[in-house]
Amino acid sequence: QREAALAWLRKAAAVETVGSRHRFVYGVAQHDFGDMTGALSTLRQLHNALPADEQVLLALVNYSAESGNRDLAQRYAKKLVALAPQNQNYRGLAASLGVSP
């Protein structure tokens, strides 16, 4: 019942005003159900609302790269490393995308 689940997540995301859990899960579900455009849109909106959310940025890096938008993935990776410069996983991801330290 994927469509029903996605509809419930959409409703939960639409009414969420504090935090990010429902909006984030909705974006991931969109991706997982094959709607890359919708996932990126949802996650971009969430990033605009919560620019320091590492989880959202990480998803944006990965989904942007997956969709073939390397430039955008690099920009998000730079932001991610700037938020957590000691995180070696983020630094490695950024390096894999050609982002200089």
C-alpha positions in Angstrom: 0.0 0.0 0.0 2.7 2.4 -1.0 0.4 5.1 -2.3 -1.6 5.2 0.9 1.6 5.3 2.9 3.0 8.1 0.8 -0.2 10.0 1.1 -0.1 9.8 4.9 3.5 10.9 4.9 2.6 13.9 2.6 -0.1 14.9 5.1 2.2 14.6 8.1 4.9 16.6 6.3 2.5 19.3 5.3 1.4 20.0 8.9 4.8 19.7 10.5 6.0 23.1 11.6 8.6 22.2 14.3 11.4 19.7 13.6 12.0 17.9 10.4 11.3 14.2 10.9 8.1 13.9 8.9 9.3 16.1 6.1 12.6 14.3 5.9 11.0 10.8 5.8 8.6 12.0 3.2 11.5 13.2 1.0 13.3 9.9 1.4 10.1 8.0 0.6 9.6 10.0 -2.5 13.1 9.0 -3.6 12.6 5.3 -2.6 9.3 5.2 -4.6 11.1 6.6 -7.7 10.2 10.3 -7.5 13.6 11.9 -7.6 12.3 15.3 -8.6 9.8 15.3 -5.8 12.4 14.1 -3.3 14.9 16.8 -4.2 12.2 19.5 -4.1 11.0 18.3 -0.6 14.5 18.2 0.7 15.5 21.5 -0.8 12.5 23.2 0.9 13.5 21.5 4.2 17.1 22.6 3.8 15.9 26.2 3.3 13.9 26.0 6.5 16.7 24.2 8.4 20.0 24.9 6.8 22.1 23.3 9.5 20.4 19.9 9.4 23.2 17.5 8.5 20.9 14.6 7.7 19.0 16.7 5.1 22.3 17.9 3.5 23.6 14.4 3.4 20.5 13.2 1.5 20.8 16.2 -0.8 24.4 15.4 -1.6 23.6 11.8 -2.3 20.4 12.3 -4.3 21.9 15.2 -6.3 24.9 13.0 -7.2 22.6 10.1 -8.0 20.5 12.3 -10.3 23.7 13.3 -12.2 23.9 16.8 -10.8 27.5 16.7 -9.7 27.8 20.5 -9.3 24.9 20.7 -7.0 26.1 17.6 -5.0 29.5 19.4 -4.6 27.8 22.6 -3.3 25.8 20.6 -0.7 28.9 18.6 0.2 30.8 21.8 0.9 28.0 23.0 3.2 28.0 19.7 4.9 31.8 19.7 5.6 31.5 23.4 6.8 28.9 22.3 9.3 31.0 19.4 10.6 34.6 19.8 9.6 35.8 17.0 11.8 33.5 14.4 10.3 35.8 12.2 8.2 32.8 10.6 6.5 31.6 13.9 5.2 35.1 14.9 4.2 35.5 11.6 2.3 32.2 12.0 0.5 33.1 15.5 -0.5 36.5 14.3 -1.7 34.8 11.6 -3.8 32.9 14.3 -5.5 36.0 16.3 -6.2 35.6 18.9 -3.5 38.9 20.2 -2.2 39.4 20.4 1.6 
